[in-house]
Amino acid sequence: MSLRQSSLENSQISRFFGQSANIKAVVITDPNRTVNGSYSFIARVENIGNSSINYSLRVPIRVITPNKDVTELLPGQHFTATARIVQSKEARVAALVLIAQKVVVSTKASRWALVLGSIRRGLRIHSGDGDSGALIPGMVLGDTSKQSAEFKAAMKRSGLTHLVAVSGANFALVSAFVLWLMQFIFPTMKYRLSATAISLIAFIALVRPSPSVLRAAAMAAVLLVAQASKRGRDSLPALGFAMAAVVLIDPWQALDAGFALSVLATAGLLLFAPILISKLSRFIPLKIAQALAPPIAAVVFCSPIIVALSGYLAPMSIVANVLAAPLVAPITIIGFIAAIFSPILPFISVVLIWFIRFPAAAIAAIAHWGSRFPVLSLSTGKTGFLIVAFATLLFFLFKKWFKQISICTLILLMSITWLQRWPGGEWQIANCDIGQGDSMVINLGAHRGVVIDVGPDAELEDQCLKKLGINQIPLLILSHFHADHVSGLPGAIKKRNVAQLWISPNAEPIIESSMVLRNLPGTKVVTAIRGMSARVENLTIKVLWPTLAATSFEQMPGEGSTINNSSIATLITSNEFSIFSGGDLEPPVQQLLAADVGSVDIYKVCHHGSKYQDLDFMKALRPKLSIISVGAGNTYGHPAIQTIDALARLGSEVVRTDTDGAIAVQVKAHRLTVRKAKGRFNLVRWG
């Protein structure tokens, strides 16, 4: 794996980073729509070049394009395009390839790919609209292209995210169904198993090999061989073999959280579920114990990784899984039959899908219902992992005092979360903790607020606005169109109305700006330019930057500096406070604005506190409070030590979302009181 990583990092394609080039490549995975409306897929580049150099090579790349025509591409097809080559953070690819122009398909798809593609396309078309129509292709064939970000977030928060796409459980159901079907065709077990194995290989190709499918396929292979050789079956060694086989075939699965969760969930079902059934059946009927044990066992085993990734546990996920479990089999089996018939007898497919839309709608309703309940939020990363792992180990070691430990833990959690609630009463300004991005909210009262930027994550943005009680957004200001400032828009507008939108005159990047305008079709859009001002309730908002015409600068620090320096800079004042917010402005513009600003109460520090700051500009602002919106463990080096030190020397209190969490500021008699969502002992909260 290390050798493979080294070869990718040192590929000839790295010579084209930051440049445009002509590429010839072959499609590896199906194009999927991303949250910002573009399309993404993995391809293998075979030739790359420009006017001066040309290379033949074979390396995987990640392709992103707004071109809808790529949805017709199938794995195995070759294409050519002119693209911009960018260094990628995704370990399994050598580069990120951005294609703004048309993709030219140079080869036809194979018959095999066309058959599989027609089955997937047929089920997608006939499954219908709404969340239920989007869920069916995902559960049956792993096609998640119709699923909205809101629906995926609801499934995740309710603990049903394993049903969003094909999982090991679905694979097992199809395996059992095919094996049962073979008894009517072949008289001997040997031929039944052979036919089943061939069918399952085709099924893997149809659904595309995900970590859980590969793991389940490896386990199924072991069990089929065991049956054929009459050597008996044992699931635990099969799981061990599956883990080894999958990692040997594709070493990158070792770093895939989905694979880890898949293995742990299976281990929980094998090791812990039988114990739970035995214990629970003493107090409740056996059938109920058998229904409750699998989701509880899976949640317990997976919880350390779930917390490390998402930062929370959803107790209602157990109930949601129990309610959804009986609905999975009919959707999977009947949906599978409907998919097979969709290219040849679409009428049969439509009839079958009509029946399973009801259980699919029920699962969607369960997900939305379960997502409304509070979750237990813990620190993400190693801290959260260790908390949950230690708690799980504690329960196993001290089983005799299970009830006493549970009661004490519950009382402790309730006490801690009440003391640490956020935003905690009245607040005037809040900065959401949305990772590596920006999102600030100014309270207008009556559940209304001015929102400046919406961060990169729709779910985190929605959660923050819910905590702040914001239902209406009279004014939304998007400083510029970089993804870390606008990609969370679907979460911000979820069940909320936006009366007016301010945008920068620079529409780059086009993919993100198109997504914004597409999501706000009925909203009044204003291009904010220098000299403009507005009155919103008790707030006066002056636009200090940008100018309508693009401004050129002799020196700029980074590739995205042109877009950064077209950020909307606003000076917001009221009777109680003043705020300067400037998006990702860098020193060239900061120097121009130093003469236009004066002392402010709050400075939303530009560009996540990067080292590219103008000292005279900060001196002119001389803020009482400086808020840095930044993601924990980011690779950009934000915030820079020299920026924090410079603000501290000016007498400003510096708070930052990576260490302090979400920030809420209460202003009374021109005195600022800061409440942080994270603190020294703030590791657990309920909400």
N, C-alpha and C positions, 0 to 999 in steps of 0.2 A: 504493500500500500504506500509506503514511504517512497519507494522507487517510482511508482506511478505518479504520485504527487509531484515529485521532483521533475519528472519528464513533462508534466503539464505546465509547471511554472517556468520551465526553460524552453518551451516550445517556440518555434520560429514565429508563431502568431503574436508573441509579445513585442516583436519589432513594430507592429502596427498599432499599438496602444495609443489612443488619442488621435488616430488618423482614420480617414475613409479608405475603403479598399473594396475590390470586387471579389466575391467569394463564390465558390461552388461547393455545395454541401448536400448531404443526404439526411432526410428526416429520421429521427430515432423515436421520439415520443409524440403523441397527439398534441396539437396546439390547444391550450386551455386559456380561457379568458381570465385575466387578473382583476384585482379589485379596482384598478384605475381604468378598466375598459380596454386595455391592450391585450395582445395575445402572446403567450410564452410557450416555448417548446425546446427540447434538446435536439441538436443535430450534430452530425460529424462532418467537419469541414475537410474537403479533399484538395482544394486549391485556393490560394489567396494571393492577391497581388494588386499592384497599382502601376502607374506609368513607369516606375523605375525598377521595381523588383517583383519577382513572382516565385512562390514556393508551392510544391506538392507536399501534402502532409495528411495525417489522419489523427485528428484530435477532436474531442467533444467540445461543443460550445453551447451556450444558452442564447437563444434567439428571442428578442422581444420586438414586436411590431404592432402598429395600430391597424394594419391592413387586414380587413375581414376575410379576404380571399384565402388566407392561410388556413382557415377552418376546413377547407376542402383537402388539405394535404394529408397524406397517409404515410405511416412509417414505411421506409424503403424508397420513397420518391426522391429524386434529385432536383435541386433548384439552384438558380443563380440570382444574385442580388448585389446591389451596391450598399454597403453598410458602414457604420461607424464602429470601430473596435475599441472596447473599453475593458480595463482590468476587472475581473470578477472576484467577489468574495466567496462564491460557491466553490467548494473544494473540488468537486468532481468534474468541473469544466475548465478549459484553458482560458476562456475569454467570454465576455458578455458582448453580444453582437446586436446592435440597434439598427433596425431596417425601417427607414421612413418611406422609402419608395416602393414600387411594385416588386413583388417576388415572381420571378419567371420560372415556371415548372418546366424542367427539361426532359423528364421521363414519365411514362405512365406507371400507375401503381400495378403491382402484380395481381394476379387473379385472387390469390389468397388474401392479400391486403384489401382488395375490393369487396370480397365476400364478408370479411370481418367488419370492414367499414360500413357496409350497407346494413348489417345487423345492428351495429351501434347507432347509426344514423336513423334507422327505422324506429328503434325503441325511443330515441330522443324526440323524434317528431310526434309519435303517437301517444306519448306519455301525458301530454296536455300541459296546461299552465299551472301557476301557483306553486307553493312549496311541495305539495304532494306530487305534482308532475315533475318537479326537479329532483325529488328524492328517489323516484323509481329507477331512472337510469343509473344513478349513483350506487344504489344498493345492489342492483342486478349486474351491472357491467362496469362499475367504477367510473362512469361518465359524470363528472361533477360540473360540467360546463353551464348548466342551467341554474345552479344553486347560487343564490345571492349571498353577499357577505353577512347580511343580517340573519339569514336562516342558518348559515354555518356557525355564527356566533351563538345563536340560541341552542343549537345542537351541542356545541362545546360546553356552554355554561350549564346545561342540564345533564351532562354526562353521557350524551348519546352520539358523540362525534364519531364513534366507531361504525355507526350506521350511515354516515354521510357517503361513504364509498364502500366497495367490496372489502370485506374483512375475512379473517380465517373462518369465522362462524358461517358466513355465506358459502364459502368454499366447501366446508364440511357438508352443508345441506345439499349442495349440488352434487357432491361426490356420492352421498347416500342415495339421492334420487336416481342418478345415472346407474349406479350398481343395482338398485331395485328394478329399474327398467330393463336391464340386460337379461334378467331371468326369463323374460318373455321372448327373447330372441335366441339366446344360447343355452343349451341344456347343461353344460358343464361349467363349474366355477372357474376353471382355467381361462376359458374364452371370455367369460363375463369380466374377469379382472383385466384381461388384456384390452378388451373394448373400452372398459372404464378408464384405464390408464391413457389410451389414445384420446378419448373424449376430454379428459382433464387437461391434457397438453393443449388441445385446441381451446379449451376454456381459458387457460392461462393467457394464451395469445389474444383471445377476445377481450378479456378484462384488462389486459396489460399488467405486467408483473410488479405489484407493489410489495413492500416488505412483508405484510401479513399474508398475502397470497403466496409468496415464495415460501414462507415458513410453513404455512398450511399444506402447500403442495409437497414439500419435503416430508412432512409427517405422514401425509396420505400415501406417498410412495413407499415409505417404510411399512405401513400397515398393510398395503396391498401385497407387497412382497411376502410379508409374514403370513398372510392368509393363503397365498399361492403355495408357499413352501410348507404350510401346516406347522409352523414353528411357534405359533402363539403370538399374542400381541402384548406390548407393554408401552403405554403412552409416554412415560417419563424418558426412557432411552430414545424414543422416537423424537421427543422434543429436543433432546441433546444433539441427536444427529441432524435435525432440521437446522438448529442454530449453526452448527459447524458447516453444513453444506451451503447454507445461504451466504455466510460470510466468505467462504472459499470462492463461491461463484462471483459474488459482488462484494469486495471488501468494504465499500463505502457504506454498506448496511450497518457496519459496526458503529458508525457515527450517527445513524438514523434513529431519532427518538421514537418514530412509529414502530420500527422493528423491536426496539427495547420494550415498548409498551405491549406489543403483540406477544412477545415471549413471556413477559411477566404476567399478563392476563391469563395465558394458558397455564403457566405454572400455578397461579392461584387456583384455577379450576381443578387442577390435578391434585394439589397438595392440601389446600386449605378448605375448599368447598365441602369435601366429605366430612371433615371435622366439624364444620359449622352445621351441616345437616344433622349430625348426631347430637350436637349440643342443643340446637334450636328445637328439634323434635320432642324434647322433654317438656317444653312449655307450650308449643303451638302444634297444630296438625302437621303431619309429615309432608303433605302436598305443598302447604305454604312454606315450610322450611326449605323444601327443594327449590321453590321459586325464589326465595330470598337469598339463599346461600351463594349462587354463582355471581350475581352482581356485587355482593359484599366482598367476596373473596377477590374478585378482579380489582375492585377499588382499593382494597387494603394493599395488595401487592404492587399496584401501579402508583399509589399515592405519592411516594417520594419523588418520582420523576414528573408526575403531573404538577406537583407544587413547584419543582425546580423550573419547569417550563412556563406555567401560567401564573403561579403565585397564589393559587387558591384551590380549595377543595369544595365540592358541591355535595353536601349531605343528601339533598333531594335527588341526586343522580341514582341512588339505590332504588328509590320509589319509581323514578322515571324508567329505569331499566326493567323493573318488574312489570310495569304496565305495558312497555313496548315489546317485551320478549315474545309473547304469543303471536304478535303481528309480523315478526320477521320471516318465519318460514313460508307463509302463503305468498308474501311479496316476492321472496327470492325464487321459489319454485315456479309459480305462475308467471312471474315476470320473465324468467328464463325461457319458458315455453313461448311467451309472447314475442320475445326478442328473436327467437329462431324463425318464427312465422312471419315477422314483420317485412322482410324483403319479398317473400313469395305469396303470402296470403295475408295482406295487411288487415283485411276485415276481421279475421280471427284474432289478430294481435290487438285491434281496437277493442273488441269485446272483452278479451281477457284483462286488458289494462283497466277497463271500466270497473271491473270487480275489485282489483287491487288498489284502485285510487282511494277507496274508503279506508282500508287499514293504513295506507300511506298518509292520508290526511289526519288520521288519528295520531300517528307518530309525530307529525309536524305540530299538532295541537299540544301533545304531551311536552314536546321540546319547548314551545313558547310558554307553556304553563310553568314548567320546571325552571326556566331561566329567570322567572320573576322572583324566585325565592332567594334569600340571602345566602352568601357563600362565606366560607371561612378563609380569609385572605392571610397569607403568610409571606415572608420574604422569599423572593425568587432566588434561583441559583443555589449555591452550596449551602447557604444558611437554611433555606426552606427544606432542602433535601435532608439535611442532618436532623432538623426538628422532627419531621415526620418519620424518618427512619428510626430515630431514637424512641419516639413515642410508640411506634409499632413493636419494637424490640421489648420495650418496657411491659407492654400488655402481654407479650408472650412469656416473659420471664416470671411475671407475678400474676398468673392466671387466677390464683386463689382469691386475690383482692381485686378482681376485675370490677365489681360493682362500686367499691369504695373509690378506686382510682378514677373510674368514669365520672362519678358524681363530683369529686374534687376538681377534676379537669374541667368539667362543664362550668362549675362556679367560678373557677379562676379565669376561664376564657371570657365569660360574661362580664366579669369585673374589669378585666383589662380592656375589652373592646368598648365598654361604656366610657371609660376614662379617656380613651384614645380616639373617640369618634371625630370625623372630619367632614365638613369644615368647622363644625362645632359652634352653632349659633350664628349671630350676625356676621356678615362679611361684605366687603366692598369690592375687593379684587382677588381673583384666584388664578393660579397657574397650575394647569393639569399636569399630572405625571403620565406622559404618553410615550415614554422612551426617548429615542434620539430624534427630537423634533420640537415643535413649538405649539402651544395652545394656551391663550390667556382669556379670561372671562371677566367682564366688569358688570357688577350687579346693578340692574335698573329697578329691582323690586318687582313684586307680583309675578315671580317666576319668569322674568325676562332678563336678558343680558346681551351686551355687546361681546361678540366673540372675535378674537384676533388669532387667525390660523387654527387649524384643526388637527395637526399632528399627522403621523404616518399610519396610525392604527385605528380603524373605525370602531372596534369594540371598546378600546380604552377610552376613546373620545366620548362615546355614548355613556359609558359608566361614569365618567367624570361629570358630565352635564347632568346625569341623573342625581348624583350625590349633591350637586349644587342646586338641584331643583329647577333647572332651566328648561322651560317648555316652549318659550318663544324667543326668537332671535331677530330683533328689529334691524340689527346691522351686523353683517358678517364681513370682516376684512381679511382677505387672503393676501399676505404681503408679497408673495411671489409664488411661482408654480412648481418649485421643487417638491418632490414627493413627501419629504418630511414635514412639510407645512400644509399639504392639501389632501393627501391620500386618505385621511380619516374622515373626509366629508360625508360619506354614507352614514357614519355613526352620528355625526353632528346633526344631520337633518332627519334622523329616524324619529318619526312622530313629532317633529318640530317644524314650525314654519319660519322661513327666512324672508323678511320683508325687503331687504336691500343688500346687494353684494357689491363690495368694492374690490377691484382687481387692478393689477399692474398693467401698464401698456405693453410690457414685454410678455408675449404669449408663450415663450419658450419655458420648459419643454412642451411641445405640442400635445403629446400623449396626455399629460396631466391637465393642461388647460382645457382640452376637449372633454375630458372626464368631468371636470367641474361644471362646465356649461351644460353638459348633457344631463347632469343630476339636478340642475336648478332651472328647468325650462320656463317657469312662470315668474321668476324672481327678477326684479329690476336690477340691472347690472350697470354699474358706474365705473368708468376708468378713472382712478384717482391720480391726480397730477398736482404738482407743486402749486401752492397758492389757493387750493380748494379748502373750504371749511364747511362744517355742518354742526347743527345743534341736535342732540339726541337726549331727550328728557333734560336732566340737569348737567349733561356733559357737553363741552365744547371740543370739537375734534378738528384740528388743523393738520393739513397734509403738507409736510415739508419736502417730501421727495416721493416719486421721481419726476423728472421733466417729461414732457410729451415726446420730445425728440431724444433718441438714444445719445448718451454722453460717452465719449471715448476717453480712456485714461491711458497714460503712457505705461504705467506699471500696475499689474494686478496679480495677486498671489496664486490664484488657482484656476483650474479649467472652468469651473462654474461661476467665476467672478462676475462675468457680464450679467448673468441672471441675478446673482446676489445683489449687485449694485443697482438693480432696478426695483428693489424691494420698496414697498410703501412704508414711509416713515411718518409717524403721527405723533403729535403732541396733544394729549388728552387732559383736560383740566375740568375741575368742578370746584365747588365752594370748600371742599374738604381735602382734596388731593390733586396731584399732577403726575402724569405718567408719560414717559417717552418710550415708544416701541418702534424699532426699525428693522424688523425681520433679520436678514443676514447681511446688512450693510457692512462694507469693509472700509479700511482707512481712506481710500480716495474720496468717497462720498462723505465720510465722517468729517474729514478736514473741511469740506465745503459747508457742512451744517454747523460747525463749531460756533460760528458767529450768529446763528439763528436761534440757538437754544440757551436756556438759563437753568438755574438750579431747579431740580424736580424732586418729588418725594420718592418716586419709584422709577427705576430704569430697568426695562426688560432688556438684558444685555444682548447686544447684537451677535449673531452667528454663534450661538451656544457657548459664548465665552472663549472663542478661539483666540489664538495669539495675535491675530490680525486686528488690532485695535489702535485707535489714535488717542494718545494720552491727553492731548489738548481738548479733544472732544469730551472725554470723560471728566476732565477738570471743569469744563463749562457746565456739564450736567450736575456734577457734585451731588449724586443721589443719596438720600437717607437709606434707601433699601435697594439692593441690586438683585434681581431674580435671573438666575441662569437656568434655562430649560435644556436639559441634556440627558442622554441615556447612559445608564450604568455600564461600565466596561466597553464603551464605544472605542472604535479603532482610529478615531480622528485626533485623539489627544485632547478632547474637549472635557472640561474647560482648562485653559492654559494656566499654569501657576502664576506666570507674570501678570496675567489679566486680573486674577483674584487678588494678588498682592497690590496692584495699582489701585484697585477699588478700595481695598482695606486702608491704604495710606490716605485716601481721600475721606476717610471716616465713614464709609458706607458699610452697612451690614450686608453680607453676601449670603444668599440662600441658593441652593441648587437642588434640582429635582432628583438627581441620581443618588444623593445621600440623604436629603431631607424629605423626599417624596413630594406629593402635591402640596402647594403652598396656598394658604388663605390669609388675607390681610384685612384686619378690621381697623377702621379709622374713626377715632373720636377726638374731637378738639385738636385736630392736626397731629395726633399721636398715633403711630402705627403699631399695631399688635399683630405679630406673626404667629400663625398656627401651622405646624408641619404635620403631614400625615405619617412621617417616619421620625423616630427618635431613638435615643440610646436603647431603650427597652421596647420599642414599638416593633415587635416582630409578628404579632398576631392581631387581626381585626375581623369583625363580623359585619357584613353589610352587602 
